[in-house]
Amino acid sequence: MSHTENTTVAVAGGGPAGIMLGLLLARAGVDVTVLEKHGDFLRDFRGDTVHPSTLQILDELGLADRLAERPHRKVETLTVGRGDDPIVQADLHDLPGRFPYIAMMPQWDFLDMLTDHARTYPGFRLLMNAEAAGVVEQDSAVRGIRYRRRSDGDAPSQAGDEEHELRAVLSIAADGRDSGLRDAAGMVPAELGAPMDVLWLRVPRKPDDPSGMNGNLGQGAMAVGIDRGHYWQVAFVIPKGGYEATRSQPIEAFQEQLLGLLPFLGENVRDVDDWSKVAFLNVTQDRLERWYRPGLLALGDAAHAMTPVGGVGINLAVQDAVATANLLARPLLEAQSDPDRFAKTLNPELLARVQRRRRMPTVGTQAFQQLLQRQVISKALDTDTDLPPLLRVIGGTGPWSKVVARVMMMGLRPEHVRSPAVATPVRDGEEPTA
């Protein structure tokens, strides 16, 4: 037996896009229900890079100090090269604004911080263990989300799990690159291709190790070490489809490859003594041609999956959420007071405006990633002994490095919070008011 519930905006996915959008809309007085299929946010090796553009948004929401109070590591330099040949040498202090650094913070801490603040608004509701199962459709428009609520943590959905119908004026697919809600709505992204996959691992960091983010191109592989304070978060880049071949070798051979690329890891690399300590990421890059259909809008990875190049995924998702709230908060608040709102369709042109606003920075960022993938990463993975001529000329120079840092850290169209602050936050011990 299914149960029917109502909200103004139903969001599938409790990641950066979904939680940030829920926070902003609830702040604007809109009722929002966010569905997260897991029982917590503890997903290891999710993106942990909070870029300056996102730090600026947090500051506009009065949350920058809260982030500063949580454990995090500041990354202030980016270095990528091949041996002694520099390709990128960027000092993030050259960036404009108050936050010339990347804040490295586990994504669960970042989401917990946003959720704690979102819950101070009476219109915000987060349902854990709630997995989107499909869309509610009527008159060729999406009228909400069907979801299953589990009572046994992260166990797979069972046939007996209770199904709910969440009616909404607008439904949001923010459930990642494998978005089930997007698929249920018949929206299929175009694959753009990626030449690599990534292995993620951790290596203990010594106090006298270099700091920042350091990458090196080898022959047939590439590695990037991200300074996390007590350990290095290492991305080992391999050719697309090369995981089984890489894993077929002894772990000691893999250790030697790591040392050859990142010699500062030293003997601590021996801590990676079993393949169970190495996580695999299947890298994809894709984009929906149309991010919406009547009653439904896709955001973040559900609309445009990014590769790990530049660590831009979280920040593009947050930017999408800010732009969506800026453009839709007032129309949604008006629709919320209409008693017939669930029988009407929100003007699709409003959703088209969101896509138009975010299309250029999305396409431009993906094109920039593809340029770096073709001219740098593919050359390393193909065991090409030479850098492309252009990079041999400009590699490591100030202007080139500043372009890379500016595009990846600030974005091509940084968003700022323009949505209204209508709702009054409710503090601990207070009773919510409508």
PETASUL-V959326 format. One record per residue. N is the residue number from 0. RES is the residue in one small letter. PSI is psi in whole degrees, -180 to 180 (none if undefined). NEAR is the number of other ideal C-beta (glycine too) atoms within 8 Angstrom. D_CENTER is the distance of its C-alpha to the mean C-alpha in Angstrom with 2 decimals. Layout:
n/res/psi/near/d_center
N/RES/PSI/NEAR/D_CENTER
N/RES/PSI/NEAR/D_CENTER
This chain:
n/res/psi/near/d_center
0/m/131/3/35.26
1/s/154/8/32.29
2/h/139/8/31.74
3/t/131/8/30.79
4/e/165/9/28.83
5/n/145/7/27.97
6/t/172/12/25.20
7/t/-44/14/24.39
8/v/126/17/20.71
9/a/125/15/19.35
10/v/123/15/15.61
11/a/116/16/14.59
12/g/116/19/11.52
13/g/42/14/11.02
14/g/-167/14/7.28
15/p/-42/14/6.04
16/a/-48/16/7.38
17/g/-45/19/10.31
18/i/-43/15/11.39
19/m/-42/14/11.31
20/l/-43/17/13.17
21/g/-42/15/15.47
22/l/-50/14/16.30
23/l/-41/14/17.15
24/l/-41/17/19.18
25/a/-37/16/20.99
26/r/-32/12/21.78
27/a/5/16/23.32
28/g/6/10/25.44
29/v/136/13/23.74
30/d/127/10/23.76
31/v/137/16/20.38
32/t/121/14/19.83
33/v/129/14/16.44
34/l/123/16/16.77
35/e/125/13/14.96
36/k/-21/8/16.55
37/h/168/11/16.60
38/g/-9/7/18.96
39/d/-178/6/16.67
40/f/12/10/13.21
41/l/72/6/14.59
42/r/114/8/12.56
43/d/149/5/13.41
44/f/22/6/11.63
45/r/164/8/8.08
46/g/134/8/6.32
47/d/8/11/8.62
48/t/115/12/8.84
49/v/106/14/9.43
50/h/167/15/11.01
51/p/-36/14/14.27
52/s/-38/14/13.15
53/t/-37/12/11.13
54/l/-36/14/14.14
55/q/-41/13/16.39
56/i/-43/15/14.99
57/l/-39/11/15.43
58/d/-40/11/18.86
59/e/-23/8/19.75
60/l/3/10/19.14
61/g/23/6/21.26
62/l/-2/11/18.62
63/a/-40/11/18.63
64/d/-34/7/21.61
65/r/-39/10/20.10
66/l/-41/15/17.22
67/a/-27/7/20.02
68/e/-18/5/21.94
69/r/151/9/19.41
70/p/128/4/19.49
71/h/167/11/17.32
72/r/132/9/18.19
73/k/127/8/18.45
74/v/120/16/17.98
75/e/-5/11/20.32
76/t/148/11/21.20
77/l/126/13/19.83
78/t/124/12/22.40
79/v/134/12/22.43
80/g/-178/15/25.77
81/r/108/9/28.17
82/g/-122/5/30.84
83/d/0/4/32.46
84/d/109/10/31.04
85/p/143/10/28.22
86/i/-47/12/25.59
87/v/128/15/23.30
88/q/96/10/24.56
89/a/131/12/22.64
90/d/114/7/23.44
91/l/-10/15/20.74
92/h/-15/7/23.62
93/d/-11/8/24.47
94/l/150/12/21.54
95/p/162/4/22.66
96/g/-180/8/22.02
97/r/-11/7/22.16
98/f/72/11/19.14
99/p/56/11/19.82
100/y/164/10/17.61
101/i/132/14/14.24
102/a/113/13/14.07
103/m/110/14/13.26
104/m/132/13/12.75
105/p/137/7/12.05
106/q/-30/14/9.14
107/w/-35/11/12.04
108/d/-41/11/13.88
109/f/-46/14/11.32
110/l/-38/13/11.13
111/d/-41/9/14.89
112/m/-47/12/15.59
113/l/-42/13/14.07
114/t/-41/11/15.83
115/d/-40/8/19.02
116/h/-41/12/19.24
117/a/-37/13/18.44
118/r/-13/8/21.22
119/t/-10/8/23.69
120/y/129/12/23.74
121/p/-20/9/26.06
122/g/-2/12/24.23
123/f/132/12/21.06
124/r/129/9/21.14
125/l/124/13/18.72
126/l/114/11/20.03
127/m/163/9/18.99
128/n/31/13/20.20
129/a/109/13/20.04
130/e/127/11/18.91
131/a/132/15/19.11
132/a/-11/10/22.10
133/g/-177/8/22.75
134/v/152/12/23.49
135/v/121/12/26.61
136/e/145/7/28.36
137/q/132/6/31.46
138/d/43/4/33.14
139/s/19/4/30.45
140/a/151/10/27.77
141/v/128/12/25.08
142/r/11/11/26.41
143/g/-169/13/23.97
144/i/136/15/22.33
145/r/133/13/24.23
146/y/159/14/22.80
147/r/134/11/24.22
148/r/120/10/24.35
149/r/150/14/25.00
150/s/3/4/27.15
151/d/50/4/26.83
152/g/-134/6/23.43
153/d/16/6/21.23
154/a/147/6/24.22
155/p/152/3/23.88
156/s/139/7/25.00
157/q/158/7/28.76
158/a/-30/3/31.10
159/g/-3/4/32.49
160/d/143/9/29.29
161/e/134/9/29.81
162/e/138/10/28.24
163/h/152/13/27.44
164/e/116/12/27.33
165/l/101/16/25.23
166/r/141/12/26.70
167/a/152/16/24.71
168/v/-39/12/25.25
169/l/135/14/21.71
170/s/142/17/19.30
171/i/127/16/15.54
172/a/103/17/13.66
173/a/32/18/10.11
174/d/34/15/10.54
175/g/-179/10/8.28
176/r/-20/8/9.75
177/d/38/5/12.94
178/s/116/15/13.30
179/g/-34/11/16.80
180/l/-42/17/17.32
181/r/-44/13/16.71
182/d/-41/9/19.12
183/a/-28/10/21.57
184/a/1/11/21.73
185/g/24/6/22.69
186/m/120/12/19.89
187/v/121/6/19.48
188/p/154/11/17.11
189/a/129/8/18.88
190/e/131/7/18.13
191/l/-16/9/17.98
192/g/150/5/18.50
193/a/138/10/17.43
194/p/0/10/20.18
195/m/164/15/18.66
196/d/172/14/17.19
197/v/137/12/16.13
198/l/129/14/17.79
199/w/139/12/16.31
200/l/169/10/18.96
201/r/139/11/20.27
202/v/132/14/23.48
203/p/143/9/25.39
204/r/136/12/25.62
205/k/149/7/29.07
206/p/-31/4/29.86
207/d/9/3/31.26
208/d/158/9/28.34
209/p/163/6/26.78
210/s/180/7/23.83
211/g/-156/10/20.65
212/m/122/12/18.68
213/n/125/12/21.23
214/g/153/12/21.16
215/n/133/13/24.17
216/l/131/12/25.03
217/g/-152/12/27.68
218/q/101/6/29.66
219/g/3/8/27.66
220/a/167/12/24.67
221/m/146/14/22.36
222/a/146/15/20.92
223/v/128/12/18.76
224/g/126/14/19.40
225/i/120/12/17.13
226/d/113/15/19.36
227/r/21/12/18.44
228/g/-88/6/21.95
229/h/-11/5/23.77
230/y/162/9/22.03
231/w/129/14/20.39
232/q/116/11/17.08
233/v/130/15/18.11
234/a/116/11/16.50
235/f/113/15/19.49
236/v/129/14/19.11
237/i/160/12/21.57
238/p/148/10/22.84
239/k/129/8/21.35
240/g/8/5/23.19
241/g/14/9/24.64
242/y/-47/10/23.39
243/e/-39/6/26.70
244/a/-40/7/28.76
245/t/-44/10/26.91
246/r/-18/8/27.20
247/s/-16/5/30.84
248/q/159/8/31.90
249/p/148/5/32.98
250/i/-29/10/30.40
251/e/-35/6/32.78
252/a/-38/8/32.34
253/f/-40/12/28.57
254/q/-42/11/29.21
255/e/-36/8/31.46
256/q/-44/12/28.92
257/l/-45/15/26.48
258/l/-38/11/29.38
259/g/-34/7/30.38
260/l/-41/12/27.05
261/l/75/12/26.31
262/p/-22/7/29.84
263/f/-13/8/28.95
264/l/-29/12/27.58
265/g/-154/8/31.26
266/e/-12/4/32.66
267/n/-18/10/29.68
268/v/-22/11/28.20
269/r/-13/7/30.77
270/d/-25/9/28.72
271/v/79/14/26.66
272/d/11/6/29.70
273/d/144/6/28.43
274/w/-17/6/25.97
275/s/-16/4/24.68
276/k/6/9/22.99
277/v/122/12/20.94
278/a/143/8/17.81
279/f/133/9/17.20
280/l/118/10/14.07
281/n/108/5/15.14
282/v/130/11/13.49
283/t/159/9/13.39
284/q/122/14/12.99
285/d/175/11/14.02
286/r/135/13/14.37
287/l/138/13/16.34
288/e/-38/4/19.51
289/r/122/7/19.71
290/w/-3/11/16.83
291/y/162/12/19.35
292/r/166/11/22.62
293/p/121/10/24.95
294/g/-3/12/23.44
295/l/139/15/19.90
296/l/133/12/16.82
297/a/139/15/13.60
298/l/163/16/10.37
299/g/-144/18/6.78
300/d/-24/13/6.83
301/a/-25/15/10.19
302/a/-30/13/11.53
303/h/99/12/10.32
304/a/132/11/8.88
305/m/155/13/8.51
306/t/170/11/10.40
307/p/-6/11/9.84
308/v/118/10/12.28
309/g/-8/11/11.63
310/g/38/12/8.33
311/v/-7/13/7.04
312/g/-51/12/3.74
313/i/-43/15/2.66
314/n/-35/14/6.15
315/l/-39/15/6.81
316/a/-43/16/5.46
317/v/-41/14/7.62
318/q/-40/17/10.16
319/d/-45/14/10.54
320/a/-42/17/11.29
321/v/-45/15/13.70
322/a/-40/12/15.42
323/t/-45/13/15.89
324/a/-40/14/17.46
325/n/-41/11/19.53
326/l/-27/10/20.95
327/l/-12/13/21.38
328/a/-49/14/22.17
329/r/-47/8/25.86
330/p/-37/10/26.51
331/l/-38/16/24.90
332/l/-38/12/26.98
333/e/-43/8/30.03
334/a/-32/12/29.40
335/q/-28/12/29.05
336/s/-1/5/32.73
337/d/119/8/33.99
338/p/-21/3/35.69
339/d/22/6/35.25
340/r/-30/10/31.53
341/f/-8/10/30.69
342/a/-2/5/33.25
343/k/161/9/31.93
344/t/126/8/29.08
345/l/136/13/26.91
346/n/115/6/27.72
347/p/-23/10/25.45
348/e/-29/6/25.95
349/l/-38/11/23.76
350/l/-36/13/20.83
351/a/-33/9/21.89
352/r/-38/9/21.69
353/v/-47/16/17.99
354/q/-43/11/17.49
355/r/-38/7/20.03
356/r/-40/9/18.41
357/r/-7/13/14.97
358/r/-48/8/16.45
359/m/-51/8/17.80
360/p/-30/12/14.80
361/t/-53/12/12.84
362/v/-42/9/15.96
363/g/-41/10/16.83
364/t/-42/15/13.68
365/q/-38/13/13.90
366/a/-38/8/17.61
367/f/-41/11/17.23
368/q/-43/14/15.19
369/q/-36/10/17.99
370/l/-48/8/20.60
371/l/-37/12/19.51
372/q/-43/14/19.24
373/r/-46/9/22.73
374/q/-19/10/24.46
375/v/-62/14/23.21
376/i/-47/14/21.42
377/s/-36/11/23.62
378/k/-40/12/26.65
379/a/-44/16/25.93
380/l/-24/14/25.24
381/d/9/8/28.39
382/t/29/7/30.42
383/d/130/6/31.42
384/t/-14/4/33.40
385/d/142/6/32.98
386/l/154/11/30.22
387/p/146/9/30.28
388/p/-41/6/33.07
389/l/-43/7/30.91
390/l/-30/11/28.79
391/r/-27/9/32.06
392/v/-46/6/33.21
393/i/-8/8/30.24
394/g/129/13/28.33
395/g/-10/11/27.74
396/t/155/7/29.41
397/g/-53/5/28.30
398/p/-46/7/27.53
399/w/-48/11/25.37
400/s/-36/13/23.37
401/k/-36/10/23.00
402/v/-48/8/21.70
403/v/-48/13/19.01
404/a/-43/14/18.03
405/r/-46/9/18.27
406/v/-47/13/16.20
407/m/-34/11/13.29
408/m/-37/12/13.54
409/m/-24/12/14.69
410/g/163/15/13.60
411/l/-21/7/16.32
412/r/80/9/16.67
413/p/134/8/15.45
414/e/155/11/15.64
415/h/151/8/17.77
416/v/113/11/18.49
417/r/-10/4/21.48
418/s/148/12/21.44
419/p/152/7/24.51
420/a/92/6/24.85
421/v/-46/7/27.33
422/a/148/11/26.89
423/t/123/4/28.45
424/p/145/7/26.43
425/v/122/10/28.23
426/r/166/6/28.72
427/d/134/3/29.72
428/g/-8/3/33.18
429/e/156/6/33.20
430/e/134/4/33.67
431/p/148/6/31.18
432/t/151/6/32.72
433/a/none/3/32.06
